[in-house]
Amino acid sequence: MVLLEIDNLAVLVYTILFIMFAPPIIFLIIGLSIRKRNRKSSNVLMIIALLYLTIGLGYCGLLMSGRL
């Protein structure tokens, strides 16, 4: 059996970081842009962004660091 070698894992790390940080940033931008028109929806989007970021940095960060 031949062991598979993976030379460059940078693309995988960047993809995981993109998945962790891109949605909260997008939710925050949308929430701030609709703040004047619909304040309640804006608050919901910003809370979702905060929760997504907290879970992304907490649980996914633990999985990436190997401490879980």
CHARMM-style PDB file with segment names, atoms N, HN, CA, C and O in Angstrom:
ATOM      1  N   MET     1       0.836  -1.170   0.000  1.00  0.00      PROA
ATOM      2  CA  MET     1       0.000   0.000   0.000  1.00  0.00      PROA
ATOM      3  C   MET     1       0.890   1.245   0.000  1.00  0.00      PROA
ATOM      4  O   MET     1       1.839   1.345   0.778  1.00  0.00      PROA
ATOM      5  N   VAL     2       0.576   2.160  -0.859  1.00  0.00      PROA
ATOM      6  HN  VAL     2      -0.195   2.078  -1.491  1.00  0.00      PROA
ATOM      7  CA  VAL     2       1.352   3.390  -0.983  1.00  0.00      PROA
ATOM      8  C   VAL     2       0.700   4.466  -0.124  1.00  0.00      PROA
ATOM      9  O   VAL     2      -0.498   4.726  -0.238  1.00  0.00      PROA
ATOM     10  N   LEU     3       1.500   5.086   0.734  1.00  0.00      PROA
ATOM     11  HN  LEU     3       2.473   4.874   0.826  1.00  0.00      PROA
ATOM     12  CA  LEU     3       0.984   6.170   1.543  1.00  0.00      PROA
ATOM     13  C   LEU     3       0.855   7.433   0.698  1.00  0.00      PROA
ATOM     14  O   LEU     3       1.740   7.776  -0.085  1.00  0.00      PROA
ATOM     15  N   LEU     4      -0.260   8.103   0.879  1.00  0.00      PROA
ATOM     16  HN  LEU     4      -0.979   7.824   1.515  1.00  0.00      PROA
ATOM     17  CA  LEU     4      -0.476   9.337   0.132  1.00  0.00      PROA
ATOM     18  C   LEU     4       0.189  10.496   0.846  1.00  0.00      PROA
ATOM     19  O   LEU     4       0.046  10.661   2.058  1.00  0.00      PROA
ATOM     20  N   GLU     5       0.911  11.291   0.090  1.00  0.00      PROA
ATOM     21  HN  GLU     5       1.026  11.158  -0.894  1.00  0.00      PROA
ATOM     22  CA  GLU     5       1.577  12.455   0.668  1.00  0.00      PROA
ATOM     23  C   GLU     5       0.849  13.717   0.227  1.00  0.00      PROA
ATOM     24  O   GLU     5       0.502  13.887  -0.942  1.00  0.00      PROA
ATOM     25  N   ILE     6       0.633  14.577   1.183  1.00  0.00      PROA
ATOM     26  HN  ILE     6       0.915  14.438   2.132  1.00  0.00      PROA
ATOM     27  CA  ILE     6       0.018  15.862   0.895  1.00  0.00      PROA
ATOM     28  C   ILE     6       1.075  16.926   1.153  1.00  0.00      PROA
ATOM     29  O   ILE     6       1.524  17.115   2.283  1.00  0.00      PROA
ATOM     30  N   ASP     7       1.461  17.608   0.099  1.00  0.00      PROA
ATOM     31  HN  ASP     7       1.097  17.454  -0.820  1.00  0.00      PROA
ATOM     32  CA  ASP     7       2.551  18.568   0.212  1.00  0.00      PROA
ATOM     33  C   ASP     7       2.105  19.899   0.798  1.00  0.00      PROA
ATOM     34  O   ASP     7       2.726  20.409   1.731  1.00  0.00      PROA
ATOM     35  N   ASN     8       1.033  20.462   0.254  1.00  0.00      PROA
ATOM     36  HN  ASN     8       0.529  20.048  -0.504  1.00  0.00      PROA
ATOM     37  CA  ASN     8       0.665  21.820   0.615  1.00  0.00      PROA
ATOM     38  C   ASN     8      -0.746  21.838   1.188  1.00  0.00      PROA
ATOM     39  O   ASN     8      -1.721  21.626   0.466  1.00  0.00      PROA
ATOM     40  N   LEU     9      -0.847  22.087   2.472  1.00  0.00      PROA
ATOM     41  HN  LEU     9      -0.056  22.259   3.059  1.00  0.00      PROA
ATOM     42  CA  LEU     9      -2.157  22.160   3.117  1.00  0.00      PROA
ATOM     43  C   LEU     9      -2.645  23.588   3.300  1.00  0.00      PROA
ATOM     44  O   LEU     9      -3.644  23.822   3.980  1.00  0.00      PROA
ATOM     45  N   ALA    10      -1.955  24.534   2.705  1.00  0.00      PROA
ATOM     46  HN  ALA    10      -1.143  24.344   2.152  1.00  0.00      PROA
ATOM     47  CA  ALA    10      -2.331  25.941   2.866  1.00  0.00      PROA
ATOM     48  C   ALA    10      -3.719  26.208   2.301  1.00  0.00      PROA
ATOM     49  O   ALA    10      -4.483  26.974   2.888  1.00  0.00      PROA
ATOM     50  N   VAL    11      -4.054  25.604   1.194  1.00  0.00      PROA
ATOM     51  HN  VAL    11      -3.433  24.982   0.717  1.00  0.00      PROA
ATOM     52  CA  VAL    11      -5.374  25.811   0.590  1.00  0.00      PROA
ATOM     53  C   VAL    11      -6.463  25.309   1.528  1.00  0.00      PROA
ATOM     54  O   VAL    11      -7.507  25.948   1.655  1.00  0.00      PROA
ATOM     55  N   LEU    12      -6.241  24.194   2.179  1.00  0.00      PROA
ATOM     56  HN  LEU    12      -5.393  23.674   2.076  1.00  0.00      PROA
ATOM     57  CA  LEU    12      -7.215  23.655   3.122  1.00  0.00      PROA
ATOM     58  C   LEU    12      -7.386  24.567   4.331  1.00  0.00      PROA
ATOM     59  O   LEU    12      -8.507  24.795   4.786  1.00  0.00      PROA
ATOM     60  N   VAL    13      -6.296  25.082   4.845  1.00  0.00      PROA
ATOM     61  HN  VAL    13      -5.385  24.897   4.476  1.00  0.00      PROA
ATOM     62  CA  VAL    13      -6.361  25.991   5.997  1.00  0.00      PROA
ATOM     63  C   VAL    13      -7.070  27.282   5.607  1.00  0.00      PROA
ATOM     64  O   VAL    13      -7.897  27.778   6.372  1.00  0.00      PROA
ATOM     65  N   TYR    14      -6.768  27.835   4.443  1.00  0.00      PROA
ATOM     66  HN  TYR    14      -6.096  27.432   3.822  1.00  0.00      PROA
ATOM     67  CA  TYR    14      -7.439  29.053   3.994  1.00  0.00      PROA
ATOM     68  C   TYR    14      -8.929  28.819   3.777  1.00  0.00      PROA
ATOM     69  O   TYR    14      -9.740  29.701   4.060  1.00  0.00      PROA
ATOM     70  N   THR    15      -9.295  27.657   3.286  1.00  0.00      PROA
ATOM     71  HN  THR    15      -8.636  26.940   3.056  1.00  0.00      PROA
ATOM     72  CA  THR    15     -10.707  27.335   3.092  1.00  0.00      PROA
ATOM     73  C   THR    15     -11.435  27.263   4.427  1.00  0.00      PROA
ATOM     74  O   THR    15     -12.544  27.780   4.557  1.00  0.00      PROA
ATOM     75  N   ILE    16     -10.830  26.634   5.405  1.00  0.00      PROA
ATOM     76  HN  ILE    16      -9.929  26.214   5.300  1.00  0.00      PROA
ATOM     77  CA  ILE    16     -11.443  26.542   6.732  1.00  0.00      PROA
ATOM     78  C   ILE    16     -11.562  27.926   7.360  1.00  0.00      PROA
ATOM     79  O   ILE    16     -12.585  28.241   7.968  1.00  0.00      PROA
ATOM     80  N   LEU    17     -10.539  28.748   7.222  1.00  0.00      PROA
ATOM     81  HN  LEU    17      -9.708  28.492   6.728  1.00  0.00      PROA
ATOM     82  CA  LEU    17     -10.605  30.110   7.751  1.00  0.00      PROA
ATOM     83  C   LEU    17     -11.674  30.936   7.042  1.00  0.00      PROA
ATOM     84  O   LEU    17     -12.356  31.747   7.668  1.00  0.00      PROA
ATOM     85  N   PHE    18     -11.816  30.727   5.745  1.00  0.00      PROA
ATOM     86  HN  PHE    18     -11.262  30.068   5.237  1.00  0.00      PROA
ATOM     87  CA  PHE    18     -12.854  31.432   4.989  1.00  0.00      PROA
ATOM     88  C   PHE    18     -14.235  31.023   5.481  1.00  0.00      PROA
ATOM     89  O   PHE    18     -15.116  31.869   5.631  1.00  0.00      PROA
ATOM     90  N   ILE    19     -14.430  29.730   5.734  1.00  0.00      PROA
ATOM     91  HN  ILE    19     -13.714  29.042   5.612  1.00  0.00      PROA
ATOM     92  CA  ILE    19     -15.720  29.247   6.226  1.00  0.00      PROA
ATOM     93  C   ILE    19     -15.987  29.781   7.634  1.00  0.00      PROA
ATOM     94  O   ILE    19     -17.141  30.015   7.992  1.00  0.00      PROA
ATOM     95  N   MET    20     -14.949  29.974   8.428  1.00  0.00      PROA
ATOM     96  HN  MET    20     -14.011  29.783   8.137  1.00  0.00      PROA
ATOM     97  CA  MET    20     -15.129  30.477   9.795  1.00  0.00      PROA
ATOM     98  C   MET    20     -15.419  31.980   9.828  1.00  0.00      PROA
ATOM     99  O   MET    20     -16.192  32.426  10.675  1.00  0.00      PROA
ATOM    100  N   PHE    21     -14.827  32.767   8.940  1.00  0.00      PROA
ATOM    101  HN  PHE    21     -14.199  32.404   8.251  1.00  0.00      PROA
ATOM    102  CA  PHE    21     -14.927  34.225   9.044  1.00  0.00      PROA
ATOM    103  C   PHE    21     -15.814  34.894   7.998  1.00  0.00      PROA
ATOM    104  O   PHE    21     -16.322  35.984   8.264  1.00  0.00      PROA
ATOM    105  N   ALA    22     -16.024  34.306   6.836  1.00  0.00      PROA
ATOM    106  HN  ALA    22     -15.611  33.421   6.621  1.00  0.00      PROA
ATOM    107  CA  ALA    22     -16.775  34.982   5.776  1.00  0.00      PROA
ATOM    108  C   ALA    22     -18.259  35.175   6.107  1.00  0.00      PROA
ATOM    109  O   ALA    22     -18.756  36.290   5.953  1.00  0.00      PROA
ATOM    110  N   PRO    23     -18.992  34.147   6.553  1.00  0.00      PROA
ATOM    111  CA  PRO    23     -20.420  34.374   6.831  1.00  0.00      PROA
ATOM    112  C   PRO    23     -20.701  35.425   7.904  1.00  0.00      PROA
ATOM    113  O   PRO    23     -21.601  36.242   7.711  1.00  0.00      PROA
ATOM    114  N   PRO    24     -19.966  35.444   9.038  1.00  0.00      PROA
ATOM    115  CA  PRO    24     -20.257  36.513   9.997  1.00  0.00      PROA
ATOM    116  C   PRO    24     -20.003  37.913   9.445  1.00  0.00      PROA
ATOM    117  O   PRO    24     -20.737  38.851   9.757  1.00  0.00      PROA
ATOM    118  N   ILE    25     -18.970  38.052   8.632  1.00  0.00      PROA
ATOM    119  HN  ILE    25     -18.374  37.290   8.378  1.00  0.00      PROA
ATOM    120  CA  ILE    25     -18.687  39.362   8.043  1.00  0.00      PROA
ATOM    121  C   ILE    25     -19.795  39.757   7.076  1.00  0.00      PROA
ATOM    122  O   ILE    25     -20.212  40.915   7.045  1.00  0.00      PROA
ATOM    123  N   ILE    26     -20.272  38.798   6.288  1.00  0.00      PROA
ATOM    124  HN  ILE    26     -19.933  37.858   6.313  1.00  0.00      PROA
ATOM    125  CA  ILE    26     -21.355  39.082   5.339  1.00  0.00      PROA
ATOM    126  C   ILE    26     -22.637  39.430   6.087  1.00  0.00      PROA
ATOM    127  O   ILE    26     -23.325  40.381   5.718  1.00  0.00      PROA
ATOM    128  N   PHE    27     -22.971  38.668   7.142  1.00  0.00      PROA
ATOM    129  HN  PHE    27     -22.413  37.895   7.442  1.00  0.00      PROA
ATOM    130  CA  PHE    27     -24.163  38.964   7.938  1.00  0.00      PROA
ATOM    131  C   PHE    27     -24.053  40.352   8.578  1.00  0.00      PROA
ATOM    132  O   PHE    27     -25.039  41.088   8.624  1.00  0.00      PROA
ATOM    133  N   LEU    28     -22.890  40.706   9.061  1.00  0.00      PROA
ATOM    134  HN  LEU    28     -22.089  40.108   9.024  1.00  0.00      PROA
ATOM    135  CA  LEU    28     -22.703  42.006   9.687  1.00  0.00      PROA
ATOM    136  C   LEU    28     -22.873  43.144   8.673  1.00  0.00      PROA
ATOM    137  O   LEU    28     -23.503  44.158   8.974  1.00  0.00      PROA
ATOM    138  N   ILE    29     -22.319  42.977   7.495  1.00  0.00      PROA
ATOM    139  HN  ILE    29     -21.806  42.153   7.250  1.00  0.00      PROA
ATOM    140  CA  ILE    29     -22.447  44.013   6.455  1.00  0.00      PROA
ATOM    141  C   ILE    29     -23.904  44.177   6.046  1.00  0.00      PROA
ATOM    142  O   ILE    29     -24.382  45.303   5.900  1.00  0.00      PROA
ATOM    143  N   ILE    30     -24.620  43.064   5.859  1.00  0.00      PROA
ATOM    144  HN  ILE    30     -24.232  42.150   5.978  1.00  0.00      PROA
ATOM    145  CA  ILE    30     -26.034  43.146   5.494  1.00  0.00      PROA
ATOM    146  C   ILE    30     -26.836  43.769   6.631  1.00  0.00      PROA
ATOM    147  O   ILE    30     -27.710  44.602   6.390  1.00  0.00      PROA
ATOM    148  N   GLY    31     -26.544  43.369   7.873  1.00  0.00      PROA
ATOM    149  HN  GLY    31     -25.834  42.692   8.069  1.00  0.00      PROA
ATOM    150  CA  GLY    31     -27.250  43.924   9.017  1.00  0.00      PROA
ATOM    151  C   GLY    31     -27.047  45.420   9.154  1.00  0.00      PROA
ATOM    152  O   GLY    31     -27.987  46.150   9.466  1.00  0.00      PROA
ATOM    153  N   LEU    32     -25.831  45.880   8.925  1.00  0.00      PROA
ATOM    154  HN  LEU    32     -25.066  45.287   8.671  1.00  0.00      PROA
ATOM    155  CA  LEU    32     -25.573  47.324   9.010  1.00  0.00      PROA
ATOM    156  C   LEU    32     -26.195  48.089   7.852  1.00  0.00      PROA
ATOM    157  O   LEU    32     -26.584  49.247   8.004  1.00  0.00      PROA
ATOM    158  N   SER    33     -26.288  47.444   6.696  1.00  0.00      PROA
ATOM    159  HN  SER    33     -25.972  46.503   6.572  1.00  0.00      PROA
ATOM    160  CA  SER    33     -26.854  48.143   5.539  1.00  0.00      PROA
ATOM    161  C   SER    33     -28.375  48.289   5.629  1.00  0.00      PROA
ATOM    162  O   SER    33     -28.927  49.246   5.088  1.00  0.00      PROA
ATOM    163  N   ILE    34     -29.064  47.360   6.302  1.00  0.00      PROA
ATOM    164  HN  ILE    34     -28.615  46.582   6.742  1.00  0.00      PROA
ATOM    165  CA  ILE    34     -30.519  47.481   6.419  1.00  0.00      PROA
ATOM    166  C   ILE    34     -30.936  48.069   7.764  1.00  0.00      PROA
ATOM    167  O   ILE    34     -32.115  48.015   8.114  1.00  0.00      PROA
ATOM    168  N   ARG    35     -30.016  48.617   8.508  1.00  0.00      PROA
ATOM    169  HN  ARG    35     -29.058  48.662   8.224  1.00  0.00      PROA
ATOM    170  CA  ARG    35     -30.284  49.125   9.857  1.00  0.00      PROA
ATOM    171  C   ARG    35     -31.328  50.243   9.855  1.00  0.00      PROA
ATOM    172  O   ARG    35     -32.163  50.304  10.757  1.00  0.00      PROA
ATOM    173  N   LYS    36     -31.294  51.123   8.860  1.00  0.00      PROA
ATOM    174  HN  LYS    36     -30.615  51.074   8.127  1.00  0.00      PROA
ATOM    175  CA  LYS    36     -32.239  52.244   8.836  1.00  0.00      PROA
ATOM    176  C   LYS    36     -33.641  51.806   8.440  1.00  0.00      PROA
ATOM    177  O   LYS    36     -34.625  52.339   8.953  1.00  0.00      PROA
ATOM    178  N   ARG    37     -33.744  50.839   7.530  1.00  0.00      PROA
ATOM    179  HN  ARG    37     -32.945  50.405   7.113  1.00  0.00      PROA
ATOM    180  CA  ARG    37     -35.048  50.416   7.032  1.00  0.00      PROA
ATOM    181  C   ARG    37     -35.768  49.469   7.979  1.00  0.00      PROA
ATOM    182  O   ARG    37     -36.960  49.634   8.239  1.00  0.00      PROA
ATOM    183  N   ASN    38     -35.047  48.475   8.497  1.00  0.00      PROA
ATOM    184  HN  ASN    38     -34.078  48.341   8.286  1.00  0.00      PROA
ATOM    185  CA  ASN    38     -35.685  47.454   9.316  1.00  0.00      PROA
ATOM    186  C   ASN    38     -34.768  47.120  10.485  1.00  0.00      PROA
ATOM    187  O   ASN    38     -33.860  46.297  10.367  1.00  0.00      PROA
ATOM    188  N   ARG    39     -35.019  47.765  11.598  1.00  0.00      PROA
ATOM    189  HN  ARG    39     -35.756  48.433  11.694  1.00  0.00      PROA
ATOM    190  CA  ARG    39     -34.126  47.652  12.750  1.00  0.00      PROA
ATOM    191  C   ARG    39     -34.165  46.259  13.377  1.00  0.00      PROA
ATOM    192  O   ARG    39     -33.131  45.754  13.812  1.00  0.00      PROA
ATOM    193  N   LYS    40     -35.340  45.632  13.431  1.00  0.00      PROA
ATOM    194  HN  LYS    40     -36.181  46.043  13.078  1.00  0.00      PROA
ATOM    195  CA  LYS    40     -35.457  44.315  14.063  1.00  0.00      PROA
ATOM    196  C   LYS    40     -34.716  43.250  13.255  1.00  0.00      PROA
ATOM    197  O   LYS    40     -34.013  42.422  13.834  1.00  0.00      PROA
ATOM    198  N   SER    41     -34.857  43.256  11.959  1.00  0.00      PROA
ATOM    199  HN  SER    41     -35.428  43.928  11.489  1.00  0.00      PROA
ATOM    200  CA  SER    41     -34.134  42.305  11.110  1.00  0.00      PROA
ATOM    201  C   SER    41     -32.634  42.534  11.184  1.00  0.00      PROA
ATOM    202  O   SER    41     -31.847  41.589  11.151  1.00  0.00      PROA
ATOM    203  N   SER    42     -32.249  43.792  11.284  1.00  0.00      PROA
ATOM    204  HN  SER    42     -32.889  44.560  11.311  1.00  0.00      PROA
ATOM    205  CA  SER    42     -30.830  44.112  11.412  1.00  0.00      PROA
ATOM    206  C   SER    42     -30.256  43.528  12.703  1.00  0.00      PROA
ATOM    207  O   SER    42     -29.161  42.965  12.700  1.00  0.00      PROA
ATOM    208  N   ASN    43     -30.992  43.663  13.797  1.00  0.00      PROA
ATOM    209  HN  ASN    43     -31.881  44.121  13.800  1.00  0.00      PROA
ATOM    210  CA  ASN    43     -30.527  43.098  15.064  1.00  0.00      PROA
ATOM    211  C   ASN    43     -30.418  41.579  14.995  1.00  0.00      PROA
ATOM    212  O   ASN    43     -29.470  40.995  15.521  1.00  0.00      PROA
ATOM    213  N   VAL    44     -31.384  40.943  14.350  1.00  0.00      PROA
ATOM    214  HN  VAL    44     -32.154  41.417  13.922  1.00  0.00      PROA
ATOM    215  CA  VAL    44     -31.346  39.481  14.210  1.00  0.00      PROA
ATOM    216  C   VAL    44     -30.114  39.054  13.413  1.00  0.00      PROA
ATOM    217  O   VAL    44     -29.427  38.109  13.800  1.00  0.00      PROA
ATOM    218  N   LEU    45     -29.830  39.733  12.312  1.00  0.00      PROA
ATOM    219  HN  LEU    45     -30.388  40.501  11.997  1.00  0.00      PROA
ATOM    220  CA  LEU    45     -28.664  39.390  11.497  1.00  0.00      PROA
ATOM    221  C   LEU    45     -27.356  39.602  12.258  1.00  0.00      PROA
ATOM    222  O   LEU    45     -26.422  38.812  12.119  1.00  0.00      PROA
ATOM    223  N   MET    46     -27.287  40.655  13.055  1.00  0.00      PROA
ATOM    224  HN  MET    46     -28.046  41.296  13.169  1.00  0.00      PROA
ATOM    225  CA  MET    46     -26.055  40.889  13.814  1.00  0.00      PROA
ATOM    226  C   MET    46     -25.891  39.873  14.943  1.00  0.00      PROA
ATOM    227  O   MET    46     -24.766  39.491  15.268  1.00  0.00      PROA
ATOM    228  N   ILE    47     -26.989  39.433  15.540  1.00  0.00      PROA
ATOM    229  HN  ILE    47     -27.903  39.743  15.276  1.00  0.00      PROA
ATOM    230  CA  ILE    47     -26.906  38.380  16.558  1.00  0.00      PROA
ATOM    231  C   ILE    47     -26.472  37.068  15.926  1.00  0.00      PROA
ATOM    232  O   ILE    47     -25.656  36.345  16.498  1.00  0.00      PROA
ATOM    233  N   ILE    48     -27.011  36.751  14.747  1.00  0.00      PROA
ATOM    234  HN  ILE    48     -27.674  37.339  14.283  1.00  0.00      PROA
ATOM    235  CA  ILE    48     -26.599  35.539  14.037  1.00  0.00      PROA
ATOM    236  C   ILE    48     -25.112  35.602  13.694  1.00  0.00      PROA
ATOM    237  O   ILE    48     -24.402  34.603  13.811  1.00  0.00      PROA
ATOM    238  N   ALA    49     -24.644  36.772  13.272  1.00  0.00      PROA
ATOM    239  HN  ALA    49     -25.221  37.584  13.177  1.00  0.00      PROA
ATOM    240  CA  ALA    49     -23.223  36.934  12.955  1.00  0.00      PROA
ATOM    241  C   ALA    49     -22.363  36.703  14.188  1.00  0.00      PROA
ATOM    242  O   ALA    49     -21.321  36.052  14.108  1.00  0.00      PROA
ATOM    243  N   LEU    50     -22.795  37.233  15.328  1.00  0.00      PROA
ATOM    244  HN  LEU    50     -23.641  37.762  15.393  1.00  0.00      PROA
ATOM    245  CA  LEU    50     -22.037  37.057  16.565  1.00  0.00      PROA
ATOM    246  C   LEU    50     -22.018  35.589  16.995  1.00  0.00      PROA
ATOM    247  O   LEU    50     -20.977  35.074  17.403  1.00  0.00      PROA
ATOM    248  N   LEU    51     -23.166  34.920  16.905  1.00  0.00      PROA
ATOM    249  HN  LEU    51     -24.012  35.339  16.574  1.00  0.00      PROA
ATOM    250  CA  LEU    51     -23.208  33.500  17.268  1.00  0.00      PROA
ATOM    251  C   LEU    51     -22.358  32.645  16.335  1.00  0.00      PROA
ATOM    252  O   LEU    51     -21.642  31.750  16.784  1.00  0.00      PROA
ATOM    253  N   TYR    52     -22.439  32.922  15.045  1.00  0.00      PROA
ATOM    254  HN  TYR    52     -23.020  33.650  14.681  1.00  0.00      PROA
ATOM    255  CA  TYR    52     -21.651  32.162  14.070  1.00  0.00      PROA
ATOM    256  C   TYR    52     -20.159  32.349  14.323  1.00  0.00      PROA
ATOM    257  O   TYR    52     -19.383  31.396  14.250  1.00  0.00      PROA
ATOM    258  N   LEU    53     -19.766  33.582  14.620  1.00  0.00      PROA
ATOM    259  HN  LEU    53     -20.396  34.356  14.679  1.00  0.00      PROA
ATOM    260  CA  LEU    53     -18.356  33.849  14.893  1.00  0.00      PROA
ATOM    261  C   LEU    53     -17.908  33.181  16.187  1.00  0.00      PROA
ATOM    262  O   LEU    53     -16.806  32.637  16.255  1.00  0.00      PROA
ATOM    263  N   THR    54     -18.755  33.220  17.213  1.00  0.00      PROA
ATOM    264  HN  THR    54     -19.650  33.662  17.157  1.00  0.00      PROA
ATOM    265  CA  THR    54     -18.414  32.590  18.484  1.00  0.00      PROA
ATOM    266  C   THR    54     -18.257  31.087  18.334  1.00  0.00      PROA
ATOM    267  O   THR    54     -17.302  30.503  18.846  1.00  0.00      PROA
ATOM    268  N   ILE    55     -19.191  30.461  17.632  1.00  0.00      PROA
ATOM    269  HN  ILE    55     -19.967  30.936  17.216  1.00  0.00      PROA
ATOM    270  CA  ILE    55     -19.109  29.017  17.422  1.00  0.00      PROA
ATOM    271  C   ILE    55     -17.941  28.680  16.508  1.00  0.00      PROA
ATOM    272  O   ILE    55     -17.232  27.700  16.738  1.00  0.00      PROA
ATOM    273  N   GLY    56     -17.735  29.493  15.463  1.00  0.00      PROA
ATOM    274  HN  GLY    56     -18.311  30.289  15.276  1.00  0.00      PROA
ATOM    275  CA  GLY    56     -16.630  29.249  14.540  1.00  0.00      PROA
ATOM    276  C   GLY    56     -15.274  29.344  15.201  1.00  0.00      PROA
ATOM    277  O   GLY    56     -14.391  28.527  14.941  1.00  0.00      PROA
ATOM    278  N   LEU    57     -15.108  30.330  16.048  1.00  0.00      PROA
ATOM    279  HN  LEU    57     -15.826  30.993  16.259  1.00  0.00      PROA
ATOM    280  CA  LEU    57     -13.822  30.488  16.730  1.00  0.00      PROA
ATOM    281  C   LEU    57     -13.675  29.515  17.890  1.00  0.00      PROA
ATOM    282  O   LEU    57     -12.569  29.068  18.192  1.00  0.00      PROA
ATOM    283  N   GLY    58     -14.777  29.190  18.535  1.00  0.00      PROA
ATOM    284  HN  GLY    58     -15.676  29.553  18.290  1.00  0.00      PROA
ATOM    285  CA  GLY    58     -14.716  28.308  19.697  1.00  0.00      PROA
ATOM    286  C   GLY    58     -14.565  26.846  19.322  1.00  0.00      PROA
ATOM    287  O   GLY    58     -13.504  26.252  19.518  1.00  0.00      PROA
ATOM    288  N   TYR    59     -15.615  26.274  18.788  1.00  0.00      PROA
ATOM    289  HN  TYR    59     -16.476  26.756  18.629  1.00  0.00      PROA
ATOM    290  CA  TYR    59     -15.611  24.841  18.508  1.00  0.00      PROA
ATOM    291  C   TYR    59     -14.684  24.486  17.350  1.00  0.00      PROA
ATOM    292  O   TYR    59     -13.870  23.569  17.462  1.00  0.00      PROA
ATOM    293  N   CYS    60     -14.805  25.206  16.248  1.00  0.00      PROA
ATOM    294  HN  CYS    60     -15.466  25.951  16.158  1.00  0.00      PROA
ATOM    295  CA  CYS    60     -13.956  24.903  15.090  1.00  0.00      PROA
ATOM    296  C   CYS    60     -12.489  25.222  15.388  1.00  0.00      PROA
ATOM    297  O   CYS    60     -11.586  24.541  14.904  1.00  0.00      PROA
ATOM    298  N   GLY    61     -12.267  26.258  16.184  1.00  0.00      PROA
ATOM    299  HN  GLY    61     -13.001  26.812  16.577  1.00  0.00      PROA
ATOM    300  CA  GLY    61     -10.898  26.571  16.577  1.00  0.00      PROA
ATOM    301  C   GLY    61     -10.289  25.473  17.424  1.00  0.00      PROA
ATOM    302  O   GLY    61      -9.109  25.150  17.281  1.00  0.00      PROA
ATOM    303  N   LEU    62     -11.098  24.894  18.312  1.00  0.00      PROA
ATOM    304  HN  LEU    62     -12.056  25.157  18.428  1.00  0.00      PROA
ATOM    305  CA  LEU    62     -10.611  23.754  19.115  1.00  0.00      PROA
ATOM    306  C   LEU    62     -10.297  22.556  18.227  1.00  0.00      PROA
ATOM    307  O   LEU    62      -9.289  21.878  18.429  1.00  0.00      PROA
ATOM    308  N   LEU    63     -11.151  22.295  17.248  1.00  0.00      PROA
ATOM    309  HN  LEU    63     -11.969  22.846  17.084  1.00  0.00      PROA
ATOM    310  CA  LEU    63     -10.901  21.168  16.351  1.00  0.00      PROA
ATOM    311  C   LEU    63      -9.628  21.378  15.545  1.00  0.00      PROA
ATOM    312  O   LEU    63      -8.866  20.437  15.320  1.00  0.00      PROA
ATOM    313  N   MET    64      -9.394  22.637  15.104  1.00  0.00      PROA
ATOM    314  HN  MET    64     -10.012  23.401  15.288  1.00  0.00      PROA
ATOM    315  CA  MET    64      -8.186  22.895  14.325  1.00  0.00      PROA
ATOM    316  C   MET    64      -6.919  22.818  15.172  1.00  0.00      PROA
ATOM    317  O   MET    64      -5.859  22.429  14.682  1.00  0.00      PROA
ATOM    318  N   SER    65      -7.037  23.193  16.453  1.00  0.00      PROA
ATOM    319  HN  SER    65      -7.898  23.509  16.851  1.00  0.00      PROA
ATOM    320  CA  SER    65      -5.839  23.166  17.304  1.00  0.00      PROA
ATOM    321  C   SER    65      -5.517  21.771  17.801  1.00  0.00      PROA
ATOM    322  O   SER    65      -4.401  21.523  18.258  1.00  0.00      PROA
ATOM    323  N   GLY    66      -6.467  20.857  17.723  1.00  0.00      PROA
ATOM    324  HN  GLY    66      -7.374  21.058  17.352  1.00  0.00      PROA
ATOM    325  CA  GLY    66      -6.235  19.483  18.124  1.00  0.00      PROA
ATOM    326  C   GLY    66      -6.361  19.255  19.620  1.00  0.00      PROA
ATOM    327  O   GLY    66      -5.848  18.261  20.133  1.00  0.00      PROA
ATOM    328  N   ARG    67      -7.025  20.143  20.325  1.00  0.00      PROA
ATOM    329  HN  ARG    67      -7.443  20.950  19.908  1.00  0.00      PROA
ATOM    330  CA  ARG    67      -7.166  20.009  21.786  1.00  0.00      PROA
ATOM    331  C   ARG    67      -8.485  19.365  22.180  1.00  0.00      PROA
ATOM    332  O   ARG    67      -8.784  19.281  23.371  1.00  0.00      PROA
ATOM    333  N   LEU    68      -9.269  18.918  21.244  1.00  0.00      PROA
ATOM    334  HN  LEU    68      -9.026  18.987  20.276  1.00  0.00      PROA
ATOM    335  CA  LEU    68     -10.535  18.301  21.572  1.00  0.00      PROA
ATOM    336  C   LEU    68     -10.464  16.807  21.492  1.00  0.00      PROA
ATOM    337  OT1 LEU    68     -11.459  16.127  21.742  1.00  0.00      PROA
TER     338      LEU     68
END
